[in-house]
């Protein structure tokens, strides 16, 4: 079903249809960004306000399903045929997980989110009184709830679905393959094509909006710290820089490009984390770790509840929004995780993907968020007045610590490289889907898709500006609802296949 266009090996249906729809959506967003934003925001608000219960039930179900896989014999199944060994060591594996999954988000929201909950910026979780000791605990518990087990469960299930059916069953490297146990060969037809096209669009627009909004933060940070112009040209330059570096690294391949860049970025992130911990005080940080862990445990059940909430505005504006956003990122992050997880068992993948990043989020949010709240409580620096500009919150936070210019510059570099690694993983996924499930396409073809993501971002940004970017983001979030529904179908197919695989393995072992 493939064909060659300008030297590119692409699926004859999925690729052209995806490109046409992509062009149509970009054209709609930039031709009338205000009305497009109104329409897509209405669609987003409709899904969030009417299906908040479904998002929360789904998130809880995904976490429980992952623990089920760990505790049942299905966890013994190895992703990859025969005695496949892991391709990447533990450190590199984790670095790529973190860099692709949510590194840029933690950097952007690590200070802003806990401070927002504490100060009552756009309401407080569970309607606790703002600026109180109780608000501190609710803020830290809610922040970790949003960045802990739940999002990684979504990524993990997608990774297992794609990894098992592609590397154990030899099916197409796509979410469509997860439908095979339920609909048989029909997954190769129009149903499967629709799933692939849907995933390409979700990935492209999810990346484009994140890259565009990240450019705004980077330019604002550079302006505040170094006095460079906070101009349209600087923001566009950031997009071009990230797209160019993504093209170079994705073209270099997984080992020479993406793995190396992820390891470098994790070293930078660790350096910034150490700066913050030392600047805030090691003793208070250690105490904060215990407190944040207790807050996560205390507020986990109340925040996971969707019945008779007394904080509907906060609940829908933050938790439900996040669950929809994780769903919009899950196809490409999950597929990327699948591509680096061959050789590991289901149990190893689940524990690695869910537990390790949650622990990192705990450490990161305690260091950044906990210290930011302390600055607000004690009137230190510009955070004493709460959140005034979310793009500058991180830099105001760092300004009140030692070596502010160095750490602020490092934060901008981290933001850029985290964006590069996210775009890299997304481009690999789009290339795989557009080529009919092939992972061995040319480096040039992967570079082309990095260029497509960059062009989509620039067109949205240059023509429509912030309105067009937010319209595209609203559209991606609205698409999170059908993706959540698809996830239940994929879970059913995966569990059925894994149990069957385990039973066959046990049967073969008994005959030896």
C-alpha positions as CSV (number, residue, x, y, z in Angstrom):
1,X,0.0,0.0,0.0
2,X,3.1,2.3,-0.2
3,X,4.2,4.6,-3.0
4,X,7.2,6.9,-3.6
5,X,6.8,10.7,-3.8
6,X,9.9,12.9,-4.3
7,X,12.0,10.0,-2.9
8,X,9.8,9.5,0.2
9,X,8.4,6.1,0.9
10,X,4.9,6.8,2.2
11,X,1.5,5.0,2.6
12,X,-0.6,5.8,-0.4
13,X,-3.7,6.6,1.7
14,X,-2.6,7.7,5.1
15,X,0.0,10.2,4.1
16,X,-1.8,12.2,1.5
17,X,-5.1,12.3,3.5
18,X,-3.2,13.4,6.6
19,X,-1.4,16.2,4.7
20,X,-4.6,17.5,3.1
21,X,-6.4,17.5,6.5
22,X,-3.4,19.1,8.1
23,X,-3.3,21.9,5.5
24,X,-7.1,22.4,5.8
25,X,-6.9,22.7,9.6
26,X,-3.9,25.1,9.4
27,X,-5.7,27.2,6.8
28,X,-8.8,27.3,8.9
29,X,-6.9,28.4,12.0
30,X,-4.9,31.2,10.3
31,X,-7.7,32.5,7.9
32,X,-9.8,33.6,10.8
33,X,-8.0,32.9,14.0
34,X,-10.5,34.6,16.3
35,X,-13.5,32.7,15.1
36,X,-11.5,29.5,14.7
37,X,-10.4,29.9,18.3
38,X,-14.0,30.6,19.4
39,X,-15.3,27.5,17.6
40,X,-12.5,25.1,18.8
41,X,-12.6,26.5,22.3
42,X,-16.3,25.8,22.4
43,X,-15.6,22.3,21.3
44,X,-12.9,21.9,24.0
45,X,-15.2,23.4,26.7
46,X,-18.1,21.2,25.6
47,X,-16.0,18.0,25.9
48,X,-14.5,19.1,29.3
49,X,-17.8,20.3,30.8
50,X,-20.0,17.5,29.6
51,X,-17.6,14.6,29.9
52,X,-15.5,15.5,32.9
53,X,-16.7,12.3,34.6
54,X,-15.5,10.2,31.6
55,X,-12.0,11.8,31.7
56,X,-11.6,11.1,35.4
57,X,-13.0,7.6,35.3
58,X,-10.7,6.9,32.3
59,X,-7.6,8.2,34.1
60,X,-8.3,6.1,37.1
61,X,-9.0,3.0,35.0
62,X,-5.7,3.4,33.2
63,X,-3.7,3.5,36.4
64,X,-5.6,0.4,37.8
65,X,-5.0,-1.4,34.5
66,X,-1.3,-0.8,34.6
67,X,-1.1,-2.2,38.2
68,X,-3.2,-5.1,37.0
69,X,-0.6,-5.9,34.4
70,X,2.2,-5.8,37.0
71,X,0.3,-8.2,39.4
72,X,-0.9,-10.7,36.8
73,X,1.0,-13.2,34.7
74,X,0.6,-10.9,31.8
75,X,3.5,-8.9,33.2
76,X,5.9,-11.7,32.4
77,X,5.5,-11.3,28.6
78,X,8.6,-9.8,27.0
79,X,8.2,-7.1,24.3
80,X,10.1,-8.5,21.4
81,X,10.5,-12.0,19.9
82,X,12.6,-14.7,21.4
83,X,15.3,-13.6,23.9
84,X,15.4,-10.0,22.8
85,X,17.7,-7.9,25.0
86,X,17.1,-4.3,25.9
87,X,18.6,-2.0,23.4
88,X,19.3,0.8,25.8
89,X,20.8,0.9,29.3
90,X,18.8,2.1,32.2
91,X,20.1,5.6,32.3
92,X,19.7,6.3,28.6
93,X,16.3,4.6,28.6
94,X,15.1,6.8,31.4
95,X,16.6,9.9,30.0
96,X,14.7,9.4,26.7
97,X,11.5,8.6,28.6
98,X,11.7,11.8,30.6
99,X,12.8,14.1,27.7
100,X,10.1,12.9,25.4
101,X,7.3,12.6,27.9
102,X,7.1,15.8,29.9
103,X,10.4,17.4,30.5
104,X,9.4,20.7,28.9
105,X,6.1,20.7,31.0
106,X,7.9,20.2,34.3
107,X,10.2,23.1,33.4
108,X,7.3,25.4,32.5
109,X,4.9,24.5,35.3
110,X,7.3,23.3,38.0
111,X,7.1,26.8,39.7
112,X,3.9,28.2,38.2
113,X,1.5,25.4,39.0
114,X,2.0,24.9,42.8
115,X,2.1,28.6,43.2
116,X,-1.1,29.0,41.3
117,X,-2.9,26.6,43.5
118,X,-1.5,28.1,46.7
119,X,-2.4,31.7,45.8
120,X,-5.8,30.9,44.3
121,X,-4.8,32.0,40.7
122,X,-7.8,30.5,38.8
123,X,-9.3,28.9,42.0
124,X,-7.8,26.4,44.4
125,X,-8.0,22.5,44.5
126,X,-10.9,21.2,46.5
127,X,-11.8,24.8,47.4
128,X,-9.3,25.0,50.2
129,X,-8.7,28.6,51.5
130,X,-5.9,30.2,49.5
131,X,-2.6,31.5,51.1
132,X,-3.0,29.1,54.1
133,X,-1.0,26.1,55.5
134,X,-3.7,23.9,54.1
135,X,-3.4,25.5,50.7
136,X,0.4,24.6,50.7
137,X,-0.4,20.9,51.2
138,X,-3.3,20.9,48.7
139,X,-1.1,22.7,46.1
140,X,1.7,20.2,46.3
141,X,-0.6,17.2,46.4
142,X,-2.6,18.4,43.4
143,X,0.5,19.2,41.4
144,X,2.0,15.8,41.9
145,X,-1.4,14.2,41.1
146,X,-1.3,15.9,37.7
147,X,2.3,14.9,36.9
148,X,2.5,11.5,38.6
149,X,1.0,8.1,37.9
150,X,-2.1,9.2,35.8
151,X,-0.4,10.7,32.8
152,X,2.3,8.0,32.6
153,X,-0.4,5.3,32.7
154,X,-1.8,6.7,29.5
155,X,1.6,6.8,27.9
156,X,2.4,3.3,29.2
157,X,-0.7,1.6,27.8
158,X,-0.1,3.1,24.3
159,X,3.5,2.0,24.4
160,X,2.5,-1.6,25.4
161,X,-0.2,-1.8,22.7
162,X,2.1,-0.7,19.9
163,X,5.2,-2.6,21.2
164,X,3.5,-5.9,21.7
165,X,1.6,-6.1,18.4
166,X,4.5,-4.7,16.4
167,X,7.4,-6.5,18.0
168,X,5.8,-9.7,19.1
169,X,3.2,-10.2,16.5
170,X,4.9,-8.6,13.5
171,X,1.9,-6.3,12.9
172,X,2.1,-2.6,11.7
173,X,3.9,-0.3,14.1
174,X,0.7,1.6,14.9
175,X,-2.2,1.9,17.3
176,X,-4.4,0.2,14.6
177,X,-2.7,-3.1,15.4
178,X,-4.2,-3.1,18.9
179,X,-7.6,-3.5,17.2
180,X,-6.6,-6.8,15.6
181,X,-7.6,-9.2,18.5
182,X,-11.1,-7.6,18.3
183,X,-11.8,-6.9,14.6
184,X,-9.3,-9.2,12.9
185,X,-8.1,-8.2,9.4
186,X,-10.4,-5.2,9.4
187,X,-7.7,-3.3,11.2
188,X,-5.8,-3.2,7.9
189,X,-8.6,-1.3,6.2
190,X,-10.3,2.1,6.5
191,X,-10.7,1.8,10.3
192,X,-6.9,1.4,10.7
193,X,-6.3,4.2,8.2
194,X,-8.6,6.5,10.2
195,X,-6.7,5.7,13.4
196,X,-3.3,6.5,11.8
197,X,-4.5,9.7,10.2
198,X,-6.1,10.8,13.5
199,X,-2.8,10.1,15.3
200,X,-0.7,12.0,12.8
201,X,-3.0,15.1,13.2
202,X,-3.1,14.8,17.0
203,X,0.7,14.6,17.1
204,X,1.5,17.4,14.7
205,X,-0.8,19.9,16.3
206,X,0.1,18.9,19.8
207,X,3.7,19.5,19.0
208,X,3.1,22.7,17.1
209,X,1.2,24.4,19.9
210,X,3.7,23.3,22.5
211,X,6.6,24.6,20.4
212,X,4.9,27.9,19.7
213,X,3.9,28.5,23.3
214,X,7.4,27.4,24.4
215,X,8.9,30.0,22.1
216,X,7.0,32.7,23.9
217,X,8.3,31.6,27.3
218,X,11.9,31.4,26.0
219,X,11.8,34.8,24.4
220,X,10.2,36.3,27.5
221,X,12.8,34.7,29.7
222,X,15.8,35.9,27.6
223,X,14.3,39.4,27.6
224,X,13.9,39.5,31.3
225,X,17.3,38.1,32.2
226,X,19.5,39.4,29.4
227,X,17.6,42.3,27.9
228,X,17.3,40.8,24.5
229,X,14.2,41.9,22.5
230,X,11.0,40.0,23.5
231,X,9.9,40.3,19.9
232,X,8.1,38.3,17.3
233,X,11.5,37.8,15.5
234,X,13.0,36.2,18.7
235,X,10.1,33.9,19.1
236,X,10.1,32.9,15.5
237,X,13.9,32.4,15.7
238,X,13.4,30.0,18.6
239,X,11.0,27.9,16.5
240,X,13.4,27.8,13.6
241,X,16.3,26.9,15.9
242,X,14.4,24.1,17.6
243,X,13.1,22.8,14.2
244,X,16.6,22.8,12.7
245,X,18.2,21.1,15.7
246,X,15.4,18.5,15.6
247,X,16.0,17.9,11.9
248,X,19.7,17.4,12.6
249,X,19.3,15.0,15.5
250,X,16.4,13.0,14.1
251,X,18.3,12.6,10.9
252,X,21.4,11.3,12.8
253,X,19.3,8.5,14.2
254,X,18.3,7.2,17.6
255,X,21.7,6.5,19.0
256,X,23.8,9.3,17.5
257,X,21.1,12.0,17.8
258,X,18.2,11.4,20.2
259,X,19.9,9.3,22.8
260,X,22.9,11.6,23.0
261,X,20.8,14.7,23.2
262,X,18.5,13.2,25.9
263,X,21.5,12.2,28.0
264,X,23.0,15.7,27.7
265,X,19.7,17.3,28.6
266,X,19.3,15.1,31.7
267,X,22.7,16.2,32.9
268,X,21.7,19.9,32.4
269,X,18.4,19.3,34.2
270,X,20.2,17.6,37.1
271,X,22.6,20.5,37.3
272,X,19.7,23.0,37.5
273,X,18.0,20.9,40.1
274,X,21.1,20.8,42.3
275,X,21.4,24.6,42.0
276,X,17.9,25.0,43.2
277,X,18.2,22.5,46.1
278,X,21.4,24.1,47.3
279,X,20.1,27.6,46.9
280,X,16.8,26.8,48.8
281,X,18.5,24.6,51.5
282,X,19.1,20.9,51.6
283,X,17.4,20.4,54.9
284,X,14.2,22.1,53.9
285,X,14.2,20.2,50.6
286,X,14.5,16.8,52.4
287,X,11.7,17.8,54.7
288,X,9.7,18.9,51.7
289,X,10.1,15.5,50.0
290,X,8.4,13.7,52.9
291,X,5.7,16.4,53.1
292,X,4.9,16.3,49.3
293,X,4.8,12.5,49.4
294,X,2.3,12.6,52.2
295,X,0.3,15.3,50.4
296,X,0.1,13.1,47.2
297,X,-1.2,10.2,49.3
298,X,-3.7,12.3,51.2
299,X,-5.2,14.1,48.3
300,X,-5.0,11.2,45.7
301,X,-8.5,9.8,46.3
302,X,-10.3,13.2,46.7
303,X,-8.7,14.5,43.5
304,X,-9.5,11.3,41.6
305,X,-13.2,11.6,42.6
306,X,-15.6,13.1,40.1
307,X,-18.8,13.0,42.1
308,X,-20.2,16.2,43.8
309,X,-17.0,18.1,43.6
310,X,-17.1,21.5,45.4
311,X,-14.5,22.9,43.0
312,X,-16.0,22.4,39.5
313,X,-14.2,25.4,38.0
314,X,-10.8,24.3,39.2
315,X,-11.5,20.6,38.6
316,X,-12.4,21.1,34.9
317,X,-9.9,23.9,34.2
318,X,-7.0,21.9,35.6
319,X,-7.5,18.2,36.1
320,X,-9.8,17.4,33.2
321,X,-7.8,19.8,30.9
322,X,-4.6,17.9,31.8
323,X,-6.2,14.5,31.2
324,X,-7.3,15.6,27.8
325,X,-3.8,17.1,27.1
326,X,-2.0,13.9,28.1
327,X,-4.4,12.0,25.8
328,X,-3.4,14.3,22.9
329,X,0.3,13.6,23.5
330,X,-0.1,9.9,24.3
331,X,0.0,8.6,20.7
332,X,3.4,9.9,19.9
333,X,5.0,9.6,23.3
334,X,3.6,6.1,23.7
335,X,4.9,5.0,20.3
336,X,8.3,6.5,21.0
337,X,8.4,4.6,24.3
338,X,7.5,1.4,22.5
339,X,10.4,1.9,20.1
340,X,12.9,2.1,22.9
341,X,11.4,-0.6,25.1
342,X,12.2,-3.8,23.1
343,X,13.7,-6.5,25.3
344,X,12.0,-5.5,28.5
345,X,9.0,-7.3,30.0
346,X,5.6,-5.8,30.4
347,X,6.2,-5.6,34.2
348,X,9.6,-3.9,33.7
349,X,8.1,-1.4,31.3
350,X,5.2,-0.5,33.5
351,X,7.3,0.0,36.6
352,X,9.9,2.0,34.7
353,X,7.5,4.2,32.8
354,X,5.2,4.9,35.8
355,X,7.3,4.8,38.9
356,X,10.6,6.4,37.9
357,X,9.1,9.5,36.3
358,X,6.7,9.9,39.2
359,X,9.6,10.0,41.6
360,X,11.4,12.5,39.4
361,X,8.3,14.7,39.4
362,X,8.2,14.4,43.2
363,X,11.8,15.6,43.5
364,X,11.4,18.3,40.9
365,X,8.1,19.7,42.2
366,X,9.4,19.7,45.8
367,X,12.5,21.6,44.8
368,X,10.9,24.1,42.5
369,X,7.2,24.3,43.6
370,X,7.8,23.9,47.3
371,X,10.5,26.6,47.3
372,X,8.4,28.9,45.1
373,X,5.6,28.7,47.7
374,X,8.1,29.4,50.4
375,X,9.2,32.6,48.6
376,X,5.5,33.7,48.3
377,X,4.9,32.9,52.0
378,X,7.9,34.8,53.2
379,X,7.7,37.7,50.8
380,X,10.9,36.9,48.9
381,X,11.3,38.4,45.4
382,X,8.6,39.0,42.9
383,X,6.7,35.8,43.6
384,X,5.6,37.5,46.9
385,X,2.8,39.0,44.8
386,X,1.8,35.6,43.3
387,X,1.5,34.9,39.6
388,X,1.5,37.9,37.3
389,X,2.9,36.5,34.1
390,X,3.1,32.7,33.8
391,X,5.9,32.9,31.2
392,X,8.2,34.7,33.6
393,X,7.3,32.8,36.8
394,X,10.3,30.4,36.5
395,X,12.7,33.3,36.0
396,X,11.3,35.4,38.9
397,X,11.8,32.3,41.0
398,X,15.4,31.8,40.0
399,X,16.2,35.5,40.5
400,X,15.7,35.1,44.2
401,X,18.3,32.3,44.4
402,X,22.1,32.5,44.0
403,X,23.7,32.6,40.5
404,X,20.4,33.7,38.9
405,X,21.8,34.7,35.5
406,X,23.5,31.4,35.1
407,X,20.5,29.3,36.2
408,X,18.1,31.4,34.0
409,X,20.3,30.9,31.0
410,X,20.5,27.1,31.7
411,X,16.7,27.1,32.0
412,X,16.3,28.6,28.5
413,X,18.8,26.0,27.1
414,X,16.8,23.2,28.8
415,X,13.6,24.5,27.4
416,X,15.0,24.5,23.9
417,X,16.5,21.0,24.2
418,X,13.4,19.5,25.8
419,X,11.4,20.9,22.9
420,X,13.9,19.4,20.5
421,X,13.6,15.9,22.1
422,X,9.8,16.1,22.1
423,X,9.7,17.2,18.4
424,X,12.2,14.4,17.7
425,X,10.0,11.7,19.2
426,X,6.9,13.1,17.5
427,X,8.6,13.2,14.1
428,X,9.7,9.6,14.4
429,X,6.1,8.6,15.1
430,X,4.6,10.7,12.3
431,X,7.2,9.3,9.9
432,X,6.4,5.7,11.0
433,X,2.7,6.2,10.5
434,X,3.0,8.0,7.2
435,X,5.2,5.3,5.8
436,X,2.7,2.5,6.8
437,X,4.5,1.3,9.9
438,X,8.1,1.3,8.7
439,X,10.9,2.2,11.2
440,X,13.8,1.9,8.7
441,X,13.0,4.9,6.5
442,X,15.8,7.2,5.4
443,X,17.2,9.9,7.6
444,X,16.1,12.4,4.9
445,X,12.5,11.3,5.3
446,X,12.6,11.8,9.0
447,X,14.1,15.3,8.5
448,X,11.3,16.2,6.1
449,X,8.7,15.5,8.9
450,X,10.7,17.6,11.3
451,X,10.4,20.4,8.7
452,X,6.7,19.8,8.4
453,X,6.2,20.3,12.2
454,X,8.3,23.4,12.1
455,X,6.4,24.9,9.1
456,X,3.0,24.2,10.7
457,X,4.2,25.9,13.9
458,X,5.6,28.9,12.0
459,X,2.5,29.3,9.8
460,X,0.2,29.2,12.8
461,X,2.5,31.6,14.7
462,X,3.3,34.1,11.9
463,X,-0.2,34.4,10.4
464,X,-2.4,33.7,13.4
465,X,-0.2,34.4,16.4
466,X,-1.2,33.4,19.9
467,X,-4.9,33.1,18.9
468,X,-4.1,30.5,16.2
469,X,-1.8,28.5,18.5
470,X,-4.4,28.4,21.2
471,X,-7.1,27.5,18.7
472,X,-5.0,24.5,17.5
473,X,-4.3,23.5,21.2
474,X,-8.1,23.6,21.9
475,X,-8.7,21.4,18.9
476,X,-6.1,18.9,20.0
477,X,-7.6,18.8,23.5
478,X,-11.1,18.3,22.1
479,X,-9.8,15.3,20.1
480,X,-8.6,13.8,23.5
481,X,-12.2,12.6,24.2
482,X,-12.4,10.1,21.3
483,X,-8.9,9.0,22.0
484,X,-9.8,8.2,25.6
485,X,-12.7,6.1,24.3
486,X,-10.3,4.3,21.9
487,X,-8.0,3.5,24.8
488,X,-10.6,1.3,26.4
489,X,-10.9,-0.8,23.2
490,X,-7.1,-1.0,23.0
491,X,-6.8,-2.1,26.6
492,X,-9.3,-4.9,26.1
493,X,-7.4,-6.2,23.0
494,X,-4.0,-5.9,24.7
495,X,-5.1,-7.8,27.8
496,X,-6.7,-10.6,25.8
497,X,-3.5,-10.9,23.7
498,X,-1.1,-10.9,26.7
499,X,-3.0,-13.5,28.6
500,X,-3.1,-15.7,25.5
501,X,0.7,-15.2,25.0
502,X,1.4,-16.2,28.6
503,X,-0.8,-19.3,28.3
504,X,1.0,-20.4,25.2
505,X,4.4,-19.8,26.8
506,X,3.3,-21.9,29.8
507,X,2.0,-24.7,27.5
508,X,5.4,-24.8,25.7
509,X,7.3,-24.9,28.9
510,X,5.2,-27.8,30.2
511,X,6.0,-29.8,27.0
512,X,9.7,-29.5,27.4
